[in-house]
Amino acid sequence: MIKATSEPGRPGRTKYVLFDVDGTLIDAVSNQRKVWGTWAERYGLDADEVCQVALRTRPMETFAQVAADRDPGECLATLHELEDEDVRSGVYAAFDGASELLHGLPPGSWALVTSNYEHRVRGRFLRTGLPVPGVIVDAAAVEEGKPSPVPYLVAAEQLGAAPGDCLVIEDAPSGVRSGLRAGMTVWGVNAAVAVEGVHRHFASLREAVPHIMAFVSDPHGHAAA
């Protein structure tokens, strides 16, 4: 069992950064709306109503709310088909500062923690020119997704990092809760209003870039204020 308890960060210890993907490094909201809109049309549902639910819940929860009379396995298979096609043909953009940041971080000092699947993340990173790290914890890697602390704890374990030496960069409440419950420093980005619980808030990823780099390079770890 992975535990969230750990030694607090000490001066001179290596620091690590764990990134959420969609909404944090890559702007995928329009893609998600398009995919769910197409999915809704296939099932004769109102696209706007489906999107309102889908963008704030997990797929299986969405199906239960908007298509309770349908086979959830079939619904999920259709969704995966549409998402994979979107990775191949959709238009994606990395948030300003993402490429500079990821290329500037020391190898082995960062990881991706996503509720999506690794093959889609790799496809999107290839399309946007972002580097891929050695550690990617995706939906298939854990039994409990965000807001459980498990995804971030698994990433830390694979990096050989103590939770207290990790900085989580997130945009969504469930991800923020996941990082906090893992005992990590959590910063929020790409939101007009700070998500409850974050240690620091930045309206954009671009604004956070120098502070993230300072977190990694500061031997005393004075970056959580």
N, C-alpha and C positions, 0 to 999 in steps of 0.2 A: 504494500500500500504506500503510495507516495504521500508524504506529509508536507504541509505548508510551513511547518516550523523550521527555523534555520538560524544560524548565526547572523547577526546584523552585519552589513557591509563594513569592512575594516579598511583603514588607509592602505593603499598599495595593492589592493585586490583588484583583479580584472573585473570590469563591468560589462554587462551584456544588455542587448536591446531586443525585445520580442515584439514584432509587429503584427497587428491585424492586417488584413489585405483590403477587402472591399470596403470602400468608404474611408480608408486610412491612407493607403498607398495608391490605389487605383480607383478612379471615379466610375462606378459601375451602376449607379442608380438608374440611369436611362436604359441600360441594358436589362436590368432586372425588371423594369416596368414593361419593356418590350416582350421579354420572355413570358412573364406572367400574363400579359395581355393576350398573347397568342394562345397560351394554355387555356385561358378563360374562354376564348372563342371556340376552341375545340370541344369544350364541354357545354357550350351554349349559355355561358355565364356572363354577367356584366364585368367588363374588364376593370373599370374603376373601383368597383366594390371589392373585387378579388385583390387588386393591388393594395388597397388600404389595409387588408388583413395580412397579405403575404409579406409586405415590407417590414412588419413588426413581429412576425411569428416564424417559427420553423415550418418547413413544408408540410410535415404530417399534421401539425396543428392547424395549418391553413386548410388542408383538405377536409379535416373534421368540421371546420366552421362553414366552408363554402360549398362543399361537395360531399356531404355526409352519406349520401346514397350511392356513392361511387366506390369502387375498389381502390383503397389507398395505394396498394402496390402498383396498380395500373396508372394511377395519377402520378406517382413518383417516377415511373418509367418514362411517361410522356414528358414530364418536366426535365428529366435528365437528358432526353433526346434533344429538347429545345435548347437547353443550356449548352450542350456540347456543340450544337450548330452555331450558337451565338459566339462561342469562343473562336470558331473557325472564320465566321463571316462578319461579326459585329464590329463596331467602331469603339475602340477603347482609348482612354487617355490616363496617363499617370498624373497624379497631383503634382503641382509645381514644387520642386525641391526633392521629390522622391529619388530621381536618378542620381543627383548630386550626393544625396545622403547615403544611399545604399552603396554607391561606388566608393564613398569616402570612409566607410566603416571598415575596421580591420577584419580580415577573413576569420571566421570562427567566432566572431563576437556578436552575431545576430542570427535571428531565426524568424520564420513566419509561422503564425498560429491562426488558422483559418477554419471557419465552419463550412467552407467549400471543399472541393476535392483537388488533390495535388495536380492531376493532369490538366485541370482547368487553370489553376494558378500558373503552371509552367507555360501554358498556351498564351495567357494574358501577358505574362512577363516577357515572353518572346516577342509578342506584338508591340509592346511598349518600350522595349529596349532595357528593361530593368534586369539587374543581375539576380541570379537565383542562389540562395544560400545552401549550405550543406544540410541544414535541418529545416524541414517543413512538417508541422503537425497539422494534419487535415482531419476532416470528419471521419475518415475511415480508420484513423490511428487511435481513436479513443472511444470508449463506450459512453462517456458523459461529455456532452458539449458545453460550451459557454451557456449560462453563467457559472457552471461548475469550475473549480480551480484546476481540474485535472489537465486540460489542454496546455495551460501555461506551465504547470509543474512538469509535464512530460517534456516540453521543450527545454526547460532548464536542465532537467536530468540528462537529456541528450547532448546538451552543450557542456555538461560537466560544471554547471553553475549553481551556486546557492541562490534560492529565491531572493534573499536580501540584497544580492548583487545585480538583480535584474530590473530593467526599466521596461514597462509595457506601454506601447503606443496604441491607443484605441479611439474609436469614434462613437461607439454605441454603448448604451447602458449595460447590456448583458456581458459585453467584453470587459468593460470597466469592473464590473462585479467579479468576474472571473479572475482578473489580475489582482484585485484587492484581496480576495479570498485565498489567493496563492501566496500572500505575504510579500508582494512586490510593490515597487513604486509605480504608480500609474499616471500617465499624462494623457489628456484628451486633446484631440485635434479636429479640425474641419467642422466645427459647430459654432453657431453664434452664441449659444449659452452653454456653460460648463455642465458636463454630466455630473450628477451627484457622486461625490466620493473621490474625484480625481485630486491628485496632489498639485497638479498645475494644469492650466487650460490655455490652449492656443487656438485662435480663430481659424488658423490654417496650418497645414503641414509646413509650409515655407517658413512661417514664423518660428516653428519649433526646431528647425534644422540646426542652428548653431548651438542651441541648448542641449540637443541630443548628442551632438559631437562632443560638447563639453563634459557631459555625463560620462561618456566612454573614456575620455582622455584625462579627466581629473583624478589624480591618484588618491585624493582625499574624499571623493564621492560627494562633494558638496553641491548636489544638483536637484535635490528633492523639495526645495523650499517653495 
